[in-house]
Amino acid sequence: MPFSTAHKENLDNLTGLVTPGTFSLANNTSEQVVLTFSAAREVIDIELDMVNLTQNITVREYVQVDGSNYRQASAKVFPTDFEPGAKAVLISFVQKNAAYKITAQAAAAEGASRNIPYRYITRDLV
């Protein structure tokens, strides 16, 4: 299956839309929005490939609580909060008609922009 275009995939007898892409992490320590999802009722599975990064990166999840304001739902530092040797961050979220986003923030400048390849799979809640 080509990784460069969105396509349908069967996951546990549920059909999901697979969307690959790449986020370019800027060479700074600012919190940067990696992915944003509009309000919907779906299951979201996200895979972030962190192999290109050289610094610790805080990955945060935010949920929109009132139609405009986001509240942080979680935060983990890659790689220290993950299993030894991990090169990917896997996130699953059940969206309940609220917007949702993932951010990344480097602990120190990377020295150059770094690509974070990703793919996410969305499946409608039935």
ZAMARGU-4260 file (C-alpha; in steps of 0.2 Angstrom, whole numbers, plus 5000, padded with zeros to 4 digits):
<rodrens>
0) 5000/5000/5000 | 5007/5017/4996 | 5011/5028/5011 | 5009/5044/5001 | 4990/5045/4998
5) 4975/5043/5009 | 4966/5026/5007 | 4954/5015/5016 | 4960/5001/5028 | 4951/4988/5037
10) 4955/4989/5056 | 4946/4976/5068 | 4932/4975/5056 | 4930/4994/5056 | 4934/5004/5041
15) 4945/5019/5044 | 4952/5033/5033 | 4972/5033/5034 | 4980/5049/5031 | 4999/5051/5030
20) 5009/5067/5031 | 5024/5076/5038 | 5025/5090/5050 | 5041/5101/5050 | 5046/5105/5068
25) 5054/5122/5068 | 5071/5125/5075 | 5065/5133/5091 | 5057/5129/5108 | 5040/5136/5105
30) 5025/5124/5106 | 5019/5120/5089 | 5003/5113/5083 | 5006/5096/5074 | 4988/5091/5070
35) 4971/5098/5073 | 4954/5089/5071 | 4938/5098/5069 | 4924/5093/5080 | 4917/5075/5076
40) 4912/5059/5083 | 4926/5047/5079 | 4940/5037/5085 | 4957/5044/5080 | 4973/5034/5081
45) 4989/5044/5078 | 5007/5038/5074 | 5021/5050/5075 | 5038/5045/5069 | 5051/5053/5080
50) 5067/5045/5073 | 5073/5062/5066 | 5073/5071/5082 | 5088/5075/5093 | 5081/5083/5108
55) 5067/5079/5121 | 5050/5084/5114 | 5035/5086/5124 | 5019/5080/5115 | 5003/5087/5122
60) 4985/5083/5118 | 4971/5097/5119 | 4952/5095/5119 | 4941/5110/5114 | 4929/5112/5129
65) 4917/5125/5124 | 4918/5128/5106 | 4933/5140/5107 | 4944/5136/5122 | 4956/5121/5122
70) 4961/5112/5138 | 4976/5101/5140 | 4972/5083/5141 | 4989/5075/5143 | 5008/5078/5141
75) 5022/5066/5139 | 5041/5069/5135 | 5048/5059/5121 | 5058/5048/5123 | 5059/5049/5143
80) 5041/5045/5146 | 5041/5031/5133 | 5048/5013/5133 | 5067/5012/5130 | 5072/5012/5112
85) 5055/5019/5106 | 5055/5029/5090 | 5037/5032/5088 | 5023/5040/5098 | 5006/5032/5097
90) 4990/5041/5103 | 4972/5035/5102 | 4958/5047/5106 | 4939/5045/5106 | 4932/5062/5099
95) 4915/5067/5107 | 4909/5081/5096 | 4924/5092/5102 | 4939/5099/5092 | 4956/5090/5096
100) 4974/5094/5093 | 4992/5088/5096 | 5006/5099/5099 | 5025/5097/5100 | 5038/5107/5110
105) 5057/5104/5110 | 5066/5106/5126 | 5081/5114/5116 | 5083/5119/5098 | 5085/5105/5086
110) 5099/5114/5076 | 5088/5113/5061 | 5070/5110/5056 | 5066/5092/5058 | 5053/5082/5049
115) 5040/5071/5060 | 5032/5059/5048 | 5015/5054/5054 | 4999/5045/5049 | 4982/5045/5057
120) 4967/5034/5056 | 4950/5040/5059 | 4935/5029/5061 | 4917/5035/5064 | 4909/5030/5080
125) 4894/5019/5076
</rodrens>
